[in-house]
Amino acid sequence: MIPAEVEETITTYVPPDNGAGPLWCYGAPLMVRHGDEVFISTMETGEGEKPLCNTRWQLWRRGADGFSLLRREVSYDEREPCPLVGFADGTLLLSLNPTLAPPEAYNGPCKPQLLRFAPGRRQEAPTALSPPWTGEPTFTEHSYRGLAADGPRGEVLLLSIDAQTSEQHWSFLDSAGEWAARGAITFPIRACYPQVALRDRAAHVLAIGDIVEPVEEWRTYKHEQTGQDWDYVFRRLFYTWTLDIMREPFAAPVEVANLEATAGHISNLDLWIGPDGAAHLLYLQQSVQSPLMRDRFLPDVPLTTSLEHCVLRDGRVGEARTLLVGGEGLTGPVPGWARFHATDDGRLFVVYLCSGTNADGQGFVENRLLQVLPADEAATSVTIALQDPFRTFFTATERGGSVPSRVLDLYGVGADATVLRYARVRLP
């Protein structure tokens, strides 16, 4: 068991009732570690403000004395949380998507931009950067954006979805501070919540299909049973890459996983690029979307959930491994949310949530740590001793400009989803 050095509350929030929440942008970073400092972007809901764009960003710093609020936006003009990345020199960049619609409007156009916070002057007004785009895309409050930083080089890649075409438009900021390249990625279907990685101008994108239930019989049945009009499904996982974003377009997206046949559910969790350029993907698979669907259409399919790790080189899947599987007919715990964490001595871990019943019949919820590189089939997981385990969480990832470290930072929510929490764990 590994103890936590720090476990504390940062702030609380009021649900904005706009379809988003403080961890909604789960594919894009919200936390950066720079030396002994940790920076976190949170959202604040405006009292009496009308959805959808009824929140504003807050930027927090944790130093030796705990968390303090550095800055916050004046107006409530965001629907989603604002992703955060950083550079090796201490520069921070916050991704904004403020509405351009009048206050009385329910939704409307938005303008993606970045705010640059200079090192040593982070409490001063940041510099606004407006990325250029290919063509004239339609951006709204539903940005489904991706954001990545190459911390050592001081470069950024920003993605935002076109509300009309579902293309993921991208814009690249180079180390000279110039928007040096731009383009668009077309997935086979609408793909959202992208994890984006950028290293030495090689760029990688992992995204999940996000479309209305395509099977009419299934869609009709679910509506009859639940009365809910919202019925988006997440069953196809896609990956694309370019070895040089300045010179080569993104490759045709590769379909990594597909659970259409069993009405399953996939959660894209993380993306890590190894020293050899291989893309490590982490995702969760649920065999059937819900008991409702299984009982009616797929009675012979057990409800199981598995945590998957696969490695792609040049768009081809090489190694693939199921890290944990639980559910009907199985005795082990059921996996949940997970992230990669790389250390400065070349190890790669998966930090994950799991739940189940122990030998005494008592239910448990835990965060655990499993080493996946260097590969060791005999490796076993270790529990992180937390008073309140994280149900959903972010790490200080290389995708966000943080460096590999034996210090594991966790930001997210525990049993109370309105309490935003932080923990620090030092790995052996």
N, C-alpha and C positions, 0 to 999 in steps of 0.2 A: 504494500500500500504506500502511495506517495502522498505526503501531506501538502496542503496548500499554505504558502507563506502569507497570502493575503486573500481575503474573501469579504467583499463589502458591496454596499449599495452605492450606485452613482447618483441616480435620480429616479423619479417615478413619472409616469405619463398617463394621460387620459386618452382612451381609444378615440381616434379621429372619426370613426364610422365613415370612412371614405374608400374602403376596400384595401387600404394599405396599413402599415404599422411600422414600428421602429426597426424591425428586422426584415422588412418586406423585400429589400434589395439584397437577398441572401447571396446572390452571385458576386456582388461587388463589395470590396472591403469597407469596413466602418472603423477600423482601429489600426493605428500605426505605432510601432515602438521605434524611438530614436535614442540610442544610448540608455540613460536611466529614466527617460521620460516616455509616457504612454499618452497618446492622443486618441480621443473617441468622438465620433459624430453621433449625436442623438437627435430625436425629433421632439418637438413640443407642440401640443394641440392648443389652438387659440379658443378661449372661452367665448362662446357665442358666435364664432366664425363659421361660415357656411361651407360645407363640403362642396366640391371635392378638395380644393386647394386651401385647406384650413390648418396647415402646420407650418412651422419654421424650424430651421436648423439651430443646433447648439454645438459648440466646440469645447470639449473638456480636455484638461491636461492633468495627468497624475505625476506628481513628483514625490519627493521624500515625505511631504506632509499630507499626502492623499490627493483627492480630486478637487479641482477648482474650475469654475467656468471661465473660459478665456473670452469668448465672444458669442453672440447670437444675432440672428437676423432681426431686423426691426419689424418687418411686416410678415403676415402669415400668407404665403403665396406658393407653398409647396404641397403636393399630395404625398410624396414619397420621402423616405429618409435620404440624406445626401451622402453618397459614398466619399471616402477619404483615402488619399494615398500620400506618400512622402518620398523625398530624395535623401541621398546619403549626407548632403550638406545641411539637413534640417528643414528644408523647404517642405511645406504642406500644401496640398491641392485638394480643394473641396468641390465636388461635382454638384452643380445646381440645375434645376429644371423649373424655374419660376413661371407662373402663369402670365399670359399676356391678356387674358380675358378680364372684363370688368368685374367688380366685386359681386354683383348680383347674378353672374353667370354660374351655372352648375359646372360646366367644363369648357374647354376651348384650347386654343393654341398655347404652346409654351416655347421657351427659348433656352436650349441647353447651353451651359457655360461652365467655366472653372473659376474658382477664386484661388489666387496664389498668396499664401502667407509666408512672408520672408523669415528666415531663421533669425532669432534674436529680436524680432519685431512682430511677434505673432498677435500681440494685443492691439496693434495698429490696424488701420483699415487695409484690407487685402486688395490686391490688384485683380480686376476682372479680365478674363480671357474669353473671347468668343470664337469658338471653332468654326471653320468653314466646312461646307458639306458638298457632296456631289449632287447636282441638280437642285431641285426645290422640294425637299422632303417635307412631309406633314408631321410635326412633332406636337404631341399633346401631353397632358398630365400623366398618362400611362406611358412612361418612358421605356420600361423594361431595359434599362441601360446596363452597360458593362463598363468597367474602368480598371485599368492596370497601369502600374508604374515600373519602369526599370530604374530602381533606386540608384545603383552605381553610375549609370549613364545620365540620369536626370531627364528621362523621356516618358511620355504618357500616351496611352491609347484609350480613346473614349468611344463607346458605342451607344446609339440610341435608335429605337425602332420607329419606322415610318408607319403611322397609324393607317395609312391607306393601302400600302403595298406589302407591309410586314417585312420589308427589307431591314436588315440591321446596318444602318449607316455608320461609318467610322471615320474618325479624324485623328491624325497622329501629330503630336507636339514633340519636336526634336530638342536636343540639348542646347541649341542656340536660342530656344524660345520661339521658334517659327513653326507654324502649322504646315508641315512639309509634305504631307500626303493625305489623301482621303479616298473613300470608295464606299462600296456597299456589298454586303453578303446576302445572298439569296438562299434560304434554306428550302427544302422540299415542302414544308408547311411552316406556319408561323412558329418561331422558336424564341423563347424568352428566358429571363433570369440568367444571362450568360456569365460564366466564369471566364475571365480573360487573363492571359499571361503574356508578358513582354520581356524578352531577354536578348540583348545584342541585336535588336531589330527583327528577330524572329517572333512572330505573334501566333498565339493559339487561342481558340475559342471553343468552349463547351456550352451547349444550350439545350433546353428541353422543349419538345413540341408542346404547344399550348393552344388547343383548338376546341371548339364545341364538339361534344360527343358525335362522332361521325356515323354511328350505327343507329338508324332511325328506330328500330325496335327497342334497343337499349335506352335510347334517349326518351322515348315515349313512356316506357315502364318506370324509369326513375322519376319522371315528372309526376306520373300518377301516384307514386308512393310517397314522394316527399313534398310535392307542390312547389319545389324550387325551380326558378327559371334559370339560375346560374348553373351551367353544366359543362365546365371545361375539363378536359382530360389531358393527362401527362403520361404518354405511353411510348414516345419515340425520342431517343437520345442522339444528339448530333455533335460532331466534332469537325472543325476545320482549322487550317493553319497556313501560314506563309513563312518561308525561311528568311525573307527580307521584305519588310513592309514598304520600303522605299522603291523596290525594284520588281517585286512579284505580286500578282493578285492572290487573294485567298483561294485555296484549292476547293474543288467541289466538295461540299460537306459529306462526311462519312457517317452512316448510321451505325452507331455503336451497339444499341440495344433496341428491341421492339417488343412490346407486350400487348399488341393489338389483339392477338388471338384469344387472350384470356381476360380482356378488359382490365389489365393490370395498371399499376401506377409506378412511375419512376421519379425519383428526386435526384437531380444533379447536385452533388455536394461540394466537390472541390477539384482543382486542377493544379498539378505541380510539374515543373519542367526539370528533369534531371540534368546533371553536368554533361551527359552525352546527347542532350537535345530531345530525349524521349519524353513523351507526354504521359504522365500518370493521371488516370481518371479515378474518381471516387464517386460512387452513386449507390442509391438505395432502390431495391426492387420489391414491390409488393405484388404477389402473384395475381390477385384479383383486387379490383378497386375497393370493394366493400362487401360485407356479408350479404347485403341486399342483392347485389349482382350475382354473387356466387350461388346463393340459395335458389335463385330463379333460373339462371342460365347455365351455370357451370357447377352442378352439384358434386362432381367427382374431383374437383380441383381443391386441394387443401389451401387454406389461407396461410401463407408464409411470407416472411419479410427477410431479405438478405442484404448484407453489406458487401458491395462488389468493388474490387480494385483491378484495373486492367492497364496495360502499358501499350501505347501506340508509337510506332516509328514509321515515318513517311506515310502516315494515314492507315497503316495496317496494324491490326491488333496482334500483339505478340503474347506476352504472359497475361494470364487472366486468373484471378483467384477470388473465391468467395471467402471473405474474412469471418463472417458469422451469419448464421441463418437460424431463425426461430419461428414458432407458430404452431399450427395444428399438427399433431402427430410427432412433434419434436420436444425434447426435454430441456434444451438450453434456453438462455435468455433471448429476447427479441431485440435486434439492433434498432437504433434510431439515428438521430442526427449525428453527423461526423465531419471531421476536417483533417487535413494533413498538417503535420508540423515537422519542419526540418531543423536539425541541430547543426552547430558549427563544426562538429567532428564527423559529418558525413552520414548521419543516421536520418532515416525518415520514419515518422510515427503516424499512426492514425489515432486521433482522439475521438471517442464516440460515446453516445448514450446507449444504455441498454436497460431492459427491465425484465422482471420475471419473478419467480418464487423460489426462495431458498429451501434448504433441507428441512427447516422447521415449519415450512408452510407459510412463511411470512413473505409478503410482497416486497420487492425492492426496486429502486431506481438508482442507477449509478452512472458516473462518467468513468470510462476506462481508457487505457493507453496501450497500444499494440505496436511493436516495432515491425515494419515491413521491409526496410532496407537498412543494412545488408539483409538479404533474405535468409530466414531461418524458419523452416517448417515446424520446428519444435518450440518456437517462441510462444509465450503465453501472455495474456493481457494482465495489466496491473491496474487496480482501482485507485482513482484519485480521491482522497479523503476530503469531501466537501460537505458542509452542513446542509446545503441546498443544491443538489446537482443541477447542471444546466440542461434544460430541455431543448433549447435552440441556442446556438452560440456562434461567434466569430473568433478567429485567431488573428494574431499579428503576422500576416502572411507575406511571403516574398512577392506575391502578386501585387501587394499594396506598397511595396518598397521597403518593408522591414527585412532585416538580415536574419539568416539562420542563427538560432540561439538555443542554449539549454534552458532558457527562461521561456516558459509557455504562458502566454497571456490569453485569457478567456473573457469574452464579453457577450452577454446575452440575458436570458430570462430563466428562472427556475420555476417553482410551483406557482408563483403569482406572476402572471404574464405582464402585469403593469409595473413591475419593479425591474429596472435595468441594473444589472449587476456585473461585477468584475472580480476575477480571481487571478492570482499569479502562482505558478507552480514551477519549482526548479527541478529539472530532470538530472538524474545521476550521470 
